[in-house]
Amino acid sequence: MKVLIIIPAYNEQDNIERVVKHLTENYPEYDYVVINDGSMDKTSEICHSNHYNIIDLPVNLGLAGGFQTGMKYAYQKGYDCAVQFDADGQHRPEYIAAMIRKIEEGNDIVIASRFVEEKKPATARMIGSRLITTAIRLTSGAKIMDPTSGMRMYNKKLIEVLANNINFGPEPHEMQVLCTLRCYEALVHMVNPQLTL
């Protein structure tokens, strides 16, 4: 299966080298592309000086624009699945293989979930996540415990949809539409972005 890791990056000069180096040294079986979303720091310079696979956007389009740029790249290059992967280092690539297996089982989306087996903490952010979970369940019937997770894998069918439609992006409220498709949540543990990999 041909897999692309999409790394939207905005002002990630402190993290991007560590994240890409970890991927290329430990997971060379996956391709990646950094989507530099109009960073004002040295993100682009670092990527170019290291000869990373990078697409530079001329202005900051936000997460949705960076995400769709990555999906367009995946679609044009014929990838079988694409993974949205944070540039700050909190996502762990060791879970990608398990996510691929769930795509191969026929799922359209696989969400790397922190809350499959444990309860969400009672923080303001997690209260918002609970509200989104409820909205998704009410509108689509899907039970998604971690709709704000940024680590998601999409199959070939969704790569095409997301590459060619401006109405969908990676935001949690848009997941309610996408979750009418076959969706699976895979248990993961996230890395604290302040820690080294």
C-alpha positions as CSV (number, residue, x, y, z in Angstrom):
1,M,0.0,0.0,0.0
2,K,1.4,3.4,-1.0
3,V,1.2,5.7,2.0
4,L,1.7,9.4,2.3
5,I,2.3,11.3,5.5
6,I,1.0,14.9,5.2
7,I,2.7,17.3,7.6
8,P,1.0,20.7,7.6
9,A,3.6,23.1,9.2
10,Y,3.2,26.7,10.3
11,N,6.1,28.2,12.2
12,E,7.6,24.9,13.2
13,Q,11.3,25.7,12.9
14,D,11.9,24.2,16.4
15,N,10.3,20.8,15.5
16,I,10.2,20.1,11.8
17,E,13.8,18.7,11.5
18,R,13.3,16.4,14.4
19,V,9.9,15.1,13.1
20,V,11.0,14.5,9.5
21,K,14.4,13.0,10.6
22,H,12.5,10.6,12.9
23,L,10.2,9.6,10.0
24,T,12.9,9.2,7.4
25,E,15.3,7.3,9.7
26,N,12.8,5.0,11.3
27,Y,9.9,4.7,8.8
28,P,11.4,4.9,5.4
29,E,8.6,2.8,4.0
30,Y,6.3,5.8,4.1
31,D,6.5,8.9,1.9
32,Y,5.9,12.3,3.4
33,V,5.3,15.9,2.3
34,V,5.7,19.0,4.4
35,I,3.1,21.6,3.6
36,N,4.7,24.9,4.7
37,D,1.7,27.0,5.3
38,G,3.3,30.5,4.8
39,S,5.5,30.2,7.9
40,M,7.2,33.4,9.0
41,D,10.0,31.6,10.7
42,K,12.8,29.3,9.2
43,T,10.5,26.3,8.6
44,S,10.9,26.5,4.8
45,E,14.6,27.2,5.0
46,I,15.3,24.2,7.2
47,C,13.2,21.9,4.9
48,H,15.0,23.1,1.8
49,S,18.5,23.0,3.3
50,N,17.8,19.3,4.3
51,H,16.2,18.5,0.9
52,Y,12.9,17.5,2.4
53,N,9.9,17.0,0.2
54,I,8.1,20.3,0.7
55,I,5.4,22.4,-0.8
56,D,5.6,26.1,0.1
57,L,2.3,27.9,0.2
58,P,2.8,31.7,-0.5
59,V,0.5,32.8,2.3
60,N,-1.0,31.2,5.4
61,L,-4.1,29.4,4.3
62,G,-4.8,27.8,7.7
63,L,-5.0,24.1,8.5
64,A,-7.8,23.4,6.0
65,G,-5.8,24.9,3.1
66,G,-2.6,23.1,4.1
67,F,-4.5,19.9,4.5
68,Q,-6.2,20.1,1.1
69,T,-2.9,20.9,-0.5
70,G,-1.5,17.7,0.9
71,M,-4.6,15.8,-0.3
72,K,-4.2,17.2,-3.8
73,Y,-0.6,16.0,-3.8
74,A,-1.7,12.6,-2.6
75,Y,-4.4,12.4,-5.3
76,Q,-2.1,13.5,-8.1
77,K,0.6,11.1,-7.1
78,G,-1.8,8.1,-6.7
79,Y,-1.4,7.3,-3.0
80,D,-3.6,4.6,-1.5
81,C,-4.0,6.4,1.8
82,A,-2.8,9.6,3.4
83,V,-2.2,10.4,7.1
84,Q,-2.6,13.8,8.6
85,F,0.4,14.2,10.9
86,D,1.3,17.1,13.2
87,A,4.6,19.0,12.7
88,D,5.1,19.5,16.4
89,G,6.1,15.9,17.2
90,Q,3.1,14.9,19.3
91,H,1.9,12.2,16.8
92,R,3.7,8.8,16.9
93,P,4.4,7.1,13.5
94,E,4.5,3.6,15.1
95,Y,0.7,3.6,15.0
96,I,0.6,4.1,11.2
97,A,0.9,0.3,10.5
98,A,-2.1,-0.5,12.6
99,M,-4.0,2.3,11.0
100,I,-3.2,0.9,7.5
101,R,-4.6,-2.5,8.6
102,K,-7.9,-0.8,9.5
103,I,-8.0,0.9,6.1
104,E,-7.3,-2.5,4.4
105,E,-10.2,-3.9,6.4
106,G,-12.5,-1.5,4.5
107,N,-12.6,1.6,6.6
108,D,-12.7,5.0,4.9
109,I,-11.2,7.0,7.8
110,V,-9.1,5.8,10.8
111,I,-8.8,8.2,13.7
112,A,-5.9,7.8,16.1
113,S,-7.8,8.1,19.3
114,R,-6.5,8.7,22.8
115,F,-9.9,7.9,24.4
116,V,-10.9,4.4,23.1
117,E,-10.2,2.8,26.5
118,E,-10.0,5.8,28.9
119,K,-12.2,8.7,29.8
120,K,-11.5,12.2,28.7
121,P,-10.2,14.5,31.4
122,A,-12.5,17.2,32.7
123,T,-10.8,20.1,31.0
124,A,-12.4,23.0,29.0
125,R,-10.9,21.6,25.8
126,M,-12.3,18.1,26.5
127,I,-15.7,19.5,27.3
128,G,-15.7,20.9,23.8
129,S,-14.6,17.6,22.5
130,R,-17.5,15.9,24.3
131,L,-19.9,18.3,22.7
132,I,-18.5,17.6,19.2
133,T,-18.7,13.8,19.9
134,T,-22.4,14.3,20.8
135,A,-23.1,16.4,17.7
136,I,-21.4,13.8,15.5
137,R,-23.4,11.0,17.1
138,L,-26.7,12.9,16.8
139,T,-26.1,13.9,13.1
140,S,-24.4,10.8,11.7
141,G,-24.9,8.0,14.3
142,A,-21.2,7.5,14.5
143,K,-19.6,7.1,17.9
144,I,-16.3,9.0,17.7
145,M,-14.7,9.5,21.1
146,D,-11.8,11.7,19.9
147,P,-13.0,13.9,17.1
148,T,-10.4,16.5,17.8
149,S,-7.5,14.1,17.1
150,G,-5.3,15.5,14.4
151,M,-3.8,12.1,13.4
152,R,-6.2,10.6,10.8
153,M,-5.8,8.3,7.9
154,Y,-7.9,8.5,4.8
155,N,-8.4,5.9,2.1
156,K,-8.0,6.5,-1.7
157,K,-11.7,7.3,-2.1
158,L,-11.6,10.0,0.5
159,I,-8.3,11.4,-0.8
160,E,-10.1,12.1,-4.1
161,V,-13.1,13.7,-2.3
162,L,-10.9,15.8,0.0
163,A,-8.6,16.9,-2.8
164,N,-11.4,18.1,-5.1
165,N,-13.9,19.6,-2.7
166,I,-13.4,22.8,-0.8
167,N,-16.3,22.0,1.5
168,F,-14.3,19.4,3.6
169,G,-11.3,19.9,5.8
170,P,-9.7,18.3,8.8
171,E,-11.7,20.2,11.4
172,P,-13.8,18.2,14.0
173,H,-17.2,19.7,12.9
174,E,-16.6,18.4,9.4
175,M,-15.9,15.0,10.7
176,Q,-19.7,14.5,11.3
177,V,-20.2,14.5,7.5
178,L,-17.2,12.2,6.9
179,C,-18.2,9.9,9.7
180,T,-21.3,8.8,7.7
181,L,-18.7,6.8,5.9
182,R,-17.0,3.7,7.4
183,C,-14.9,5.1,10.3
184,Y,-12.7,3.3,12.9
185,E,-10.9,4.7,16.0
186,A,-7.5,3.2,16.8
187,L,-6.1,3.5,20.3
188,V,-2.9,5.6,20.4
189,H,-0.8,7.4,23.0
190,M,0.4,10.9,22.0
191,V,3.8,12.3,22.7
192,N,4.1,15.4,24.7
193,P,5.2,18.0,22.1
194,Q,7.9,19.3,24.5
195,L,9.5,15.8,24.7
196,T,12.0,14.6,22.2
197,L,11.1,11.5,20.1
